[in-house]
Structures are given as structure tokens and as C-alpha cells.
Amino acid sequence: MVERSLVGCQAVGGPPEASGGWPLLGHIVPIQRSPLGFLPGLAKYGAVVKIGFGTLPVYVVAHPDAVRDVLVPGDIDYKRGLCFERLKPGLGEGIATASVDEHRRLRTLLQPVFSRERLVEYSTIMRTAAEEAVQKWHDGEVVQADEAMDDLALTALTRSLFRFTATEETAEAIKHGMRELTRTLKETSAGGLAIPADAEMIYSPYLLHHDARWFPDPQRFDPDRWLPENAAKLPKNAYIPFAAGAYQCIGKIFATTELAMMTAVICAKWRAELTPGTEVREVASALITGLGPV
Ligand code: HEM
């Protein structure tokens, strides 16, 4: 394992601890009471903030600069944290649980599957899958949107990727993709703060993406945030739905092409309305899963 030298580190103090912790339980109580209220509230403490998962101290990355420090060196001074050790038996061996060298090998193995030429072919497959799905709907039908989108995404994925590549190893490598808890190998710094060795670090896309400093009125649906002139003002690593650095999502262009293609096909034929009486609300959940049968 390669380790980053500490030469040049200028961290002065350690991260502050978030208030509201309980003896022995740490911040489990406020997290359980309101996970989506608790997380964005952490940004006010600074670039990194310490919370307790029970008695285990966990350092939460809460600023784009600290995201860069933790994620962008990627394969050097962090290893997969406690969460992955616990989950490994369930996840099995795959790109998400691989060692640094094995990860690099699997990434290289997967790269051709996501080449520009392949993506052009996949976009035709995605369009056909979406057209077939929307033709089955009829006027006035109630469609469970999340399930319909999951089905459609899985159809497009299996028809695209596994048509070309069904070697067992590639399929296994694609199966797992989640790494949001990481552990420092030695004392280091993030966002200018000193992080001790062997510290569990976590980043939450929800926290980062609801930071009112970069996303004013963060709960508001405002697609204009993504107009080029507005997006250009965002600090680097403020918006990281596909992570960043060496472990970032290899399927990023695949996924964004698919999203655009499906939205275009659906909106060309249908106008969706919310079923009367439906309440739309946020739900906190974590997803660590394979991509289905491969
Ligand atoms: C909107 C859809 C998607 C989102 C938001 C997403 C997000 C992510 C994120 C955040 C990671 C990094 C996890 C970490 O911190 O290690 C990741 C990794 C990964 N994703 Fe995705 N992903 C999406 C779609 C896809 C698709 C469609 C594929 C395959 C076709 C895919 C394949 C992978 C793989 C193989 C990895 C592991 C990469 C590595 O460890 O080097 N993802 N994804």
C-alpha cells in the first residue's frame, strides 16, 4: 500500500465535535430522530466535524476542500473503513471491496466497457428500452414511478453492458459500487484540520448537496442551478453524486446519458401528474447492493 508523505501538511488543530452527543450513544439519537435535519446542520462546524457512532468517533467531511483532500488522493493514504470490513462478507469480492492494486486492475479491465464508442451504441439500446416501456402505459394509468424507473434502468443496463462483455470477472467488477466510509492509515489533514491515524471518515452527499453556501434554498427544486453560468460558480467537489478521485463512479456518463435519454423519451409521449393525495417527502436510506442478476 502506498502512503502519502506528511511533508507539507499545515493542519493546526483537530476538528470540533458536534453538539448534541449522548453518553455512550454519541450522536445516534439525533441521527435517528432526524437524519436529514442532522446532517446539513454539521456544515456550520467547519470543514470536518467529529461525531460519535456510539463510542466510535467518526469524522464527517463537510466542505468541498476536505472532500478533495480525502477523495482525490483516492488510493493513497486511506483504506476502506469499518463499514466495508463489516459488509465485505455480504458484498463479496468486487471492485468496491478490492485492495488498492486489485482495484486499479479491475478499473483498467472495466474501462473499455465505458468507452465513448460503446456509449454511442448503448444510447440506442437505452432509447429502444425506454420506447418499449412507455408504449405499454395507457392514458390515466397510475405508474409507480420509482419501480418503473428501476425496471427500465436495469433493462437498459443488462441489454447494454452484458451484451458485449459477459466475462464473469467484468460482471463481478461492475456489481458493487459504494465507498462512503473510509479510514486514515496515518495522521493526515483534511480541509486544514488534523485527522488522527486510524480515524473513520465519512462523507454524505446529502450534507454536501444541501449546503446553503453553494445551493441557496437547498430544498427548492431549481433546475436553473445547473445552467452553465450558475454551475460554473460552484466550488470544485461541491456536487459529487458520482464521488470523486480514483474511486469515482465508472458508470457516470452511462448513467447521465440514460437519465437524459429516458426523460426525453417519456416526455415526448406522456405528461406525468402526481396522483391526488400523494405527499412527496424525503426519505433517508442507504443503498449497498449489487446491480441485480448479471
Ligand atoms: C445515477 C446513477 C449512479 C450514481 C448516483 C452512482 C454513484 C456512484 C458513486 C457515488 C460511486 C462511488 C462510491 C465510492 O465512494 O466508492 C460509484 C461507484 C461505482 N459505480 Fe456508480 N452510480 C450510478 C450509476 C452507475 C451505473 C449505471 C453503473 C454501471 C453501469 C455504475 C457502476 C459503478 C462502479 C463499477 C463503481 C465502482 C467504481 C470503483 O470503485 O472504481 N454506477 N457510483
Boltz pocket constraint, residues with backbone or C-beta under 6 A from the ligand:
constraints:
  - pocket:
      binder: B
      contacts: [[A, 95], [A, 96], [A, 103], [A, 107], [A, 157], [A, 161], [A, 173], [A, 174], [A, 175], [A, 176], [A, 177], [A, 178], [A, 179], [A, 180], [A, 240], [A, 241], [A, 242], [A, 243], [A, 246], [A, 247], [A, 248], [A, 249], [A, 250], [A, 251], [A, 252], [A, 254], [A, 255]]
      max_distance: 6.0
